[in-house]
Amino acid sequence: MFVGTGRPFELRAYPVPDPGPGEAVVRVLQANVCGSDLHMWRGELDLERLELPLPAVLGHEAVGEVVALGSGAERDAAGAPLAPGDRVVWRYFAPCGRCRSCMAGVTRACVDNHRFISQWRSADEPPHFVGPFATHLVLPPGHVAYRVPDGISDQAAAAANCALSEVVQALRTVGLRAGETFVVQGAGGLGLYACAVARSLGAGRIVVVDPVSERLELAREFGADAVVDVSTLPDPRDRVAAVKDATEGRGGDVVGEFVGHASAVAEGIRMVAPAGRYLEVGCIHAGTTFELDPAHLTLFNRSLISVVYYEPEALGEALAFLERTRDALPWERLFARRYPLEAIDDAFADADGRRVPRAALIPG
């Protein structure tokens, strides 16, 4: 349980409930520490200010095994039958289905999507198991879940419902086309998935920008043609120039921000080619700002497109992508270290210190 910024997590025990109508109870096999979890842990995304009932169970990027199904939950989102013992991934947020965005089919823009955090309830109250940093999770009625194909490992499947699905949705929304140059700011989990998906879409050249040499090496394995080590370039003007050099002087047809820090945005926009698109994905916590000369957009006919969350089909596409590439990409290298649930504080500290590409919790 997360009990507040700057405080250690607390481990508590409760009986696992039976599922109600439309619900599913899953045993968590692996739950990753995502960038948004770190934002909450640091207090950048202040759950108390958001009036989220505490204590909360954090986490959302996970894979689980079905333990029990309530009536009406016997099939996955693709219509395939579900049974105890099947592995599943689920959409970690629950759109309301009633607002104007939902009625228009853009459920990722639902005003209630923030309910993904501990299902917007206190974990002190039943069913208690409201987030995947736990041994079990109760999926609420109406959840979108997909059965995981047998050939996909738990390590690979765990990130399907957040980082990978988010990237699939983002590149679809920005309209990355075959032959276009794609610049990726940040070689963390999101950025590495972006490399892999962009390569599958036929991107002509992929350039990755990051300050950590080990992550840049991994980016090459996931599809990058060129990398820019910004640890050697403290001046943003030099970083922009290095990207221009790596893209025949033009910049990226699409430049994507996968860092999660506002300081990357202004220089990233200057890395965009004339008539190109800037894709904002990483910054999800309010209150951080940057200075921008709007002429850097208008004088070059650049566009700014932002994406958060995804539509249900993006999760299905993410699983299909993992199945196609399971032997072609080093998915296992994204999870350099896995931690027992009791070591969750260590997992967060290592993820925060960038000592692992993605920290993974194993509750069992």
C-alpha positions as CSV (number, residue, x, y, z in Angstrom):
1,M,0.0,0.0,0.0
2,F,1.1,3.5,-0.9
3,V,0.5,5.7,2.2
4,G,2.0,9.0,1.1
5,T,4.9,10.7,-0.6
6,G,8.2,10.1,1.0
7,R,7.0,7.2,3.1
8,P,7.8,3.5,2.7
9,F,5.2,1.2,1.2
10,E,3.3,-0.9,3.7
11,L,2.6,-4.6,3.2
12,R,-0.9,-5.7,4.5
13,A,-2.8,-9.0,4.2
14,Y,-6.5,-9.5,3.4
15,P,-8.5,-12.5,2.2
16,V,-8.9,-12.8,-1.5
17,P,-12.6,-12.1,-2.4
18,D,-14.8,-14.1,-4.8
19,P,-15.7,-12.2,-8.0
20,G,-19.1,-10.5,-8.3
21,P,-21.1,-10.3,-11.5
22,G,-18.8,-9.2,-14.4
23,E,-15.7,-9.2,-12.2
24,A,-12.6,-11.3,-12.5
25,V,-10.1,-12.2,-9.9
26,V,-6.5,-12.6,-11.2
27,R,-3.3,-13.7,-9.5
28,V,-0.6,-11.1,-10.4
29,L,2.3,-12.8,-12.1
30,Q,4.4,-9.6,-12.8
31,A,3.8,-5.9,-12.2
32,N,6.2,-3.3,-13.6
33,V,7.2,0.0,-12.1
34,C,6.1,2.5,-14.8
35,G,7.2,6.1,-15.1
36,S,3.7,7.3,-13.9
37,D,4.2,5.2,-10.7
38,L,7.4,7.0,-10.1
39,H,5.7,10.4,-10.6
40,M,3.2,9.4,-7.8
41,W,5.9,8.1,-5.5
42,R,8.0,11.3,-5.9
43,G,4.9,13.5,-5.3
44,E,5.1,15.0,-8.8
45,L,1.6,13.5,-9.4
46,D,0.3,14.3,-5.9
47,L,-2.4,11.9,-5.0
48,E,-3.3,13.7,-1.8
49,R,-3.8,17.0,-3.8
50,L,-5.9,15.0,-6.3
51,E,-8.0,13.9,-3.3
52,L,-7.4,10.2,-4.0
53,P,-8.5,8.1,-1.0
54,L,-5.4,6.7,0.7
55,P,-4.0,4.1,1.2
56,A,-3.8,3.2,-2.4
57,V,-2.4,0.2,-4.3
58,L,-0.3,1.6,-7.1
59,G,0.7,-0.2,-10.3
60,H,-1.1,-0.8,-13.6
61,E,1.4,-2.4,-16.0
62,A,1.0,-6.1,-15.3
63,V,0.0,-9.6,-16.4
64,G,-2.0,-12.0,-14.3
65,E,-3.6,-15.5,-14.2
66,V,-7.3,-15.9,-13.9
67,V,-8.3,-17.4,-10.6
68,A,-12.1,-16.9,-10.8
69,L,-14.7,-15.3,-13.1
70,G,-18.0,-13.8,-12.2
71,S,-21.0,-14.3,-14.4
72,G,-20.7,-12.3,-17.6
73,A,-16.9,-12.3,-17.6
74,E,-16.3,-15.6,-19.4
75,R,-14.9,-14.1,-22.6
76,D,-12.1,-11.7,-23.4
77,A,-12.4,-8.5,-25.4
78,A,-11.8,-10.4,-28.7
79,G,-14.6,-12.9,-27.9
80,A,-12.3,-15.7,-26.9
81,P,-13.4,-17.9,-24.0
82,L,-11.7,-17.3,-20.6
83,A,-11.2,-19.8,-17.9
84,P,-9.3,-20.1,-14.6
85,G,-5.6,-20.7,-15.4
86,D,-5.6,-18.4,-18.5
87,R,-3.1,-15.5,-18.5
88,V,-4.6,-12.1,-19.2
89,V,-3.6,-8.5,-19.6
90,W,-6.2,-5.8,-19.1
91,R,-6.8,-2.1,-19.9
92,Y,-5.8,-0.5,-16.7
93,F,-8.2,2.4,-16.8
94,A,-12.0,2.4,-17.0
95,P,-13.7,5.0,-19.3
96,C,-17.2,6.0,-18.2
97,G,-18.9,5.2,-21.5
98,R,-21.3,8.1,-21.2
99,C,-19.4,11.3,-21.8
100,R,-19.1,13.0,-25.2
101,S,-15.6,11.6,-25.8
102,C,-16.7,8.0,-25.1
103,M,-19.8,8.4,-27.2
104,A,-17.6,9.6,-30.1
105,G,-15.4,6.5,-29.7
106,V,-12.4,8.3,-28.3
107,T,-12.5,6.6,-24.9
108,R,-8.9,7.6,-24.2
109,A,-10.2,11.2,-23.8
110,C,-12.8,10.2,-21.1
111,V,-12.8,12.7,-18.3
112,D,-13.0,9.9,-15.8
113,N,-10.0,7.9,-17.0
114,H,-8.0,8.9,-13.9
115,R,-9.9,6.2,-12.1
116,F,-7.0,3.8,-13.0
117,I,-5.2,4.8,-9.8
118,S,-6.3,2.2,-7.2
119,Q,-9.7,2.3,-8.9
120,W,-10.2,5.6,-7.1
121,R,-11.0,4.0,-3.8
122,S,-9.2,3.3,-0.5
123,A,-7.5,0.0,-0.4
124,D,-8.6,-0.2,3.3
125,E,-12.1,-1.0,2.0
126,P,-13.2,-4.2,0.2
127,P,-12.3,-5.6,-2.3
128,H,-8.8,-4.3,-1.1
129,F,-7.1,-5.7,-4.2
130,V,-7.5,-2.6,-6.5
131,G,-4.0,-2.4,-8.0
132,P,-1.4,-4.9,-9.2
133,F,1.3,-4.2,-6.7
134,A,-0.3,-7.0,-4.8
135,T,-0.7,-10.8,-5.0
136,H,-4.1,-10.5,-6.6
137,L,-6.3,-8.0,-8.4
138,V,-10.1,-7.7,-8.8
139,L,-10.9,-6.5,-12.3
140,P,-14.2,-4.5,-12.1
141,P,-17.3,-5.1,-14.3
142,G,-16.8,-3.9,-17.9
143,H,-13.1,-4.3,-17.8
144,V,-11.3,-4.8,-21.2
145,A,-9.1,-7.9,-20.9
146,Y,-7.3,-10.1,-23.5
147,R,-6.0,-13.6,-23.2
148,V,-2.3,-13.8,-23.6
149,P,-1.0,-16.1,-26.3
150,D,1.0,-19.0,-25.0
151,G,4.2,-18.0,-26.8
152,I,4.5,-14.7,-25.0
153,S,6.5,-14.6,-21.8
154,D,5.2,-13.0,-18.6
155,Q,8.1,-10.5,-18.8
156,A,7.0,-9.4,-22.3
157,A,3.3,-9.5,-21.6
158,A,3.5,-7.4,-18.5
159,A,4.2,-4.2,-20.4
160,A,1.6,-4.7,-23.1
161,N,-1.2,-2.9,-21.3
162,C,0.6,0.3,-20.7
163,A,3.9,1.2,-22.5
164,L,3.4,-0.9,-25.6
165,S,-0.3,-0.2,-26.1
166,E,0.4,3.5,-25.5
167,V,3.0,3.5,-28.2
168,V,0.8,1.6,-30.6
169,Q,-2.0,4.2,-30.1
170,A,0.4,7.2,-30.2
171,L,2.1,6.2,-33.5
172,R,-1.3,5.5,-35.0
173,T,-2.6,8.9,-33.9
174,V,0.4,10.8,-35.1
175,G,0.2,8.9,-38.4
176,L,3.8,7.7,-38.7
177,R,4.3,6.5,-42.3
178,A,6.7,4.2,-44.0
179,G,9.9,5.9,-45.0
180,E,9.5,8.8,-42.5
181,T,12.3,9.7,-40.1
182,F,11.4,9.2,-36.5
183,V,13.3,10.8,-33.6
184,V,12.8,9.3,-30.2
185,Q,13.5,11.4,-27.1
186,G,14.3,9.0,-24.3
187,A,15.4,5.4,-24.3
188,G,13.4,4.1,-21.3
189,G,10.6,1.6,-21.7
190,L,8.4,3.9,-23.8
191,G,11.2,4.9,-26.1
192,L,12.4,1.4,-26.7
193,Y,8.9,0.2,-27.5
194,A,8.6,3.2,-29.8
195,C,11.7,2.2,-31.7
196,A,10.4,-1.4,-32.2
197,V,6.9,-0.4,-33.3
198,A,8.2,2.4,-35.6
199,R,10.5,-0.1,-37.3
200,S,7.6,-2.5,-37.8
201,L,5.7,0.4,-39.5
202,G,8.5,0.9,-42.0
203,A,10.1,4.1,-40.6
204,G,12.9,5.1,-42.9
205,R,15.4,6.2,-40.2
206,I,15.1,6.1,-36.4
207,V,17.3,8.3,-34.2
208,V,17.2,8.0,-30.4
209,V,18.3,10.7,-27.9
210,D,19.3,9.8,-24.3
211,P,22.0,10.4,-21.7
212,V,22.6,6.8,-20.7
213,S,25.0,4.8,-23.0
214,E,23.6,1.4,-21.9
215,R,20.1,2.4,-22.9
216,L,21.4,3.8,-26.2
217,E,23.0,0.4,-26.9
218,L,19.7,-1.3,-26.2
219,A,17.9,1.2,-28.4
220,R,20.0,-0.1,-31.4
221,E,18.9,-3.6,-30.6
222,F,15.2,-2.4,-30.7
223,G,15.6,-0.7,-34.1
224,A,17.5,2.6,-33.8
225,D,19.7,3.5,-36.8
226,A,21.5,6.2,-35.0
227,V,21.8,7.4,-31.4
228,V,22.7,10.8,-29.8
229,D,24.3,10.7,-26.3
230,V,23.2,14.0,-24.8
231,S,25.3,13.5,-21.7
232,T,28.2,14.9,-23.8
233,L,26.0,17.8,-25.1
234,P,24.9,20.1,-22.2
235,D,23.8,22.9,-24.5
236,P,20.3,22.2,-26.0
237,R,21.4,23.9,-29.2
238,D,24.1,21.3,-29.6
239,R,21.6,18.5,-29.0
240,V,19.3,19.9,-31.7
241,A,22.2,20.2,-34.1
242,A,23.3,16.6,-33.4
243,V,19.8,15.4,-34.3
244,K,19.8,17.5,-37.5
245,D,23.2,15.9,-38.4
246,A,21.8,12.5,-37.9
247,T,18.7,13.2,-40.1
248,E,20.4,14.8,-43.2
249,G,19.9,18.3,-41.9
250,R,16.1,18.1,-41.8
251,G,15.1,16.8,-38.4
252,G,12.5,14.2,-37.8
253,D,9.2,13.9,-39.7
254,V,8.0,12.8,-36.3
255,V,9.7,13.6,-33.0
256,G,8.3,11.8,-30.0
257,E,8.8,12.8,-26.3
258,F,9.1,9.7,-24.2
259,V,11.2,11.2,-21.4
260,G,8.5,12.4,-19.1
261,H,10.1,15.7,-18.4
262,A,9.0,19.1,-19.6
263,S,12.6,20.2,-20.2
264,A,12.7,18.0,-23.3
265,V,9.8,19.5,-25.1
266,A,11.1,22.9,-26.3
267,E,14.3,21.5,-27.8
268,G,12.3,18.5,-29.2
269,I,10.1,20.8,-31.2
270,R,13.2,22.3,-32.7
271,M,14.2,18.8,-33.8
272,V,11.1,18.5,-36.0
273,A,11.5,18.8,-39.8
274,P,9.5,21.4,-41.7
275,A,5.8,20.3,-41.8
276,G,6.6,17.5,-39.3
277,R,4.8,16.5,-36.2
278,Y,5.8,16.6,-32.5
279,L,4.3,13.8,-30.5
280,E,3.9,14.4,-26.8
281,V,3.4,11.3,-24.7
282,G,5.7,11.3,-21.7
283,C,4.6,14.3,-19.6
284,I,1.6,13.3,-17.6
285,H,2.0,15.3,-14.4
286,A,0.8,18.9,-14.2
287,G,2.8,21.8,-12.8
288,T,6.0,21.5,-14.9
289,T,6.5,24.1,-17.6
290,F,9.0,25.1,-20.3
291,E,9.6,28.2,-22.4
292,L,8.6,28.0,-26.1
293,D,8.8,30.5,-28.9
294,P,5.6,29.7,-30.9
295,A,7.3,30.8,-34.1
296,H,9.3,27.5,-33.9
297,L,5.9,25.9,-34.7
298,T,4.3,28.3,-37.1
299,L,7.3,29.3,-39.3
300,F,8.0,25.7,-40.0
301,N,4.4,24.4,-40.3
302,R,5.1,22.0,-37.4
303,S,2.2,20.4,-35.6
304,L,1.9,19.3,-32.0
305,I,-0.1,16.1,-31.2
306,S,-0.6,14.7,-27.7
307,V,-1.7,11.2,-26.7
308,V,-2.5,9.6,-23.3
309,Y,-4.3,6.2,-22.8
310,Y,-5.5,4.1,-25.8
311,E,-8.4,2.4,-27.4
312,P,-9.2,-1.3,-26.6
313,E,-7.9,-2.5,-30.0
314,A,-4.5,-1.1,-29.3
315,L,-4.0,-3.6,-26.5
316,G,-5.0,-6.5,-28.9
317,E,-2.5,-5.1,-31.4
318,A,0.2,-4.9,-28.7
319,L,-0.2,-8.6,-28.0
320,A,-0.1,-9.5,-31.6
321,F,3.1,-7.5,-32.0
322,L,4.7,-9.3,-29.1
323,E,3.8,-12.6,-30.7
324,R,5.2,-11.7,-34.1
325,T,8.5,-10.4,-32.6
326,R,9.0,-12.8,-29.7
327,D,12.1,-14.3,-31.3
328,A,13.3,-11.2,-33.2
329,L,13.7,-8.7,-30.3
330,P,15.5,-9.0,-26.9
331,W,12.4,-8.4,-24.8
332,E,13.9,-10.1,-21.8
333,R,16.6,-7.4,-21.6
334,L,14.0,-4.8,-20.7
335,F,13.6,-6.4,-17.3
336,A,17.2,-6.6,-16.0
337,R,16.0,-7.2,-12.4
338,R,12.9,-8.5,-10.8
339,Y,12.0,-8.0,-7.2
340,P,9.8,-9.8,-4.7
341,L,6.8,-7.7,-3.5
342,E,8.5,-7.3,-0.1
343,A,11.3,-5.4,-1.8
344,I,9.1,-2.8,-3.5
345,D,10.9,0.1,-1.9
346,D,14.2,-1.1,-3.5
347,A,12.5,-1.6,-6.8
348,F,11.3,2.1,-6.8
349,A,14.7,3.4,-5.7
350,D,16.5,1.5,-8.5
351,A,13.9,2.6,-11.1
352,D,14.2,6.2,-9.9
353,G,18.0,6.0,-10.2
354,R,17.8,4.5,-13.7
355,R,19.8,1.5,-12.6
356,V,17.4,-0.8,-14.4
357,P,15.5,-0.2,-17.7
358,R,12.2,-1.4,-16.0
359,A,11.9,-2.7,-12.5
360,A,9.5,-5.6,-12.2
361,L,7.7,-6.9,-9.1
362,I,7.0,-10.7,-8.7
363,P,4.3,-11.0,-6.0
364,G,4.2,-14.8,-5.8
